[in-house]
Amino acid sequence: MQNIELKVSGMTCGGCERSVQNALTSRAGVKSAKADRTAGVVAIEFDPAVIQRPVLEKAITEAGFQVA
């Protein structure tokens, strides 16, 4: 497993945090995702053999948020 933290803009409420988390955890290979709107980041634990960073970033943008 690997841990990364991505900067995410556009999160303004708890629902936004859940949207980002759900977009990530629904992907195969993602063990956990914890979004923090105040800090503007999401911490992700994932298996790099199954999913890579560009796919994680795409999941966030498809949910309507921007990866900085």
C-alpha positions in Angstrom: 0.0 0.0 0.0 1.0 3.6 -0.7 -0.1 6.8 0.9 -0.4 10.2 -0.9 -1.9 13.5 -0.2 -3.4 15.5 -3.1 -4.5 19.2 -3.0 -8.1 19.5 -4.0 -9.9 22.7 -4.6 -13.7 23.3 -4.7 -14.6 21.5 -1.4 -16.8 23.8 0.6 -18.8 21.4 2.8 -19.1 18.0 4.4 -21.0 16.8 1.4 -18.1 17.8 -0.9 -15.7 15.8 1.3 -17.9 12.8 1.1 -18.2 13.2 -2.7 -14.4 13.1 -3.1 -14.0 10.2 -0.6 -16.8 8.2 -2.4 -15.4 8.9 -5.8 -12.0 7.5 -4.7 -13.1 4.6 -2.5 -15.4 3.3 -5.3 -12.3 2.6 -7.4 -10.6 -0.8 -7.2 -7.3 -0.6 -5.3 -8.2 2.3 -3.1 -8.2 1.2 0.6 -9.2 4.6 2.1 -9.6 8.3 1.4 -10.0 11.1 3.9 -10.8 14.5 2.5 -10.3 17.7 4.6 -12.1 20.8 3.1 -10.4 23.2 5.5 -6.9 22.1 4.5 -8.0 21.5 0.9 -6.4 18.0 0.7 -7.4 14.4 0.5 -5.2 11.6 2.0 -5.4 8.4 0.0 -4.2 4.9 0.8 -4.1 2.8 -2.3 -2.4 -0.2 -4.0 -0.1 1.2 -6.8 -0.2 -2.3 -8.5 -3.9 -1.8 -9.0 -4.4 1.9 -9.5 -2.1 4.8 -10.3 -2.1 8.5 -9.4 -3.5 9.8 -12.8 -6.6 7.6 -12.3 -7.1 8.9 -8.7 -6.9 12.5 -10.0 -9.4 11.7 -12.8 -11.8 10.3 -10.2 -11.6 13.6 -8.3 -12.1 15.7 -11.4 -15.0 13.6 -12.6 -16.7 14.2 -9.2 -16.5 17.9 -10.0 -13.4 19.1 -8.1 -10.0 20.2 -9.2 -6.6 18.7 -8.3 -4.0 21.4 -7.8 
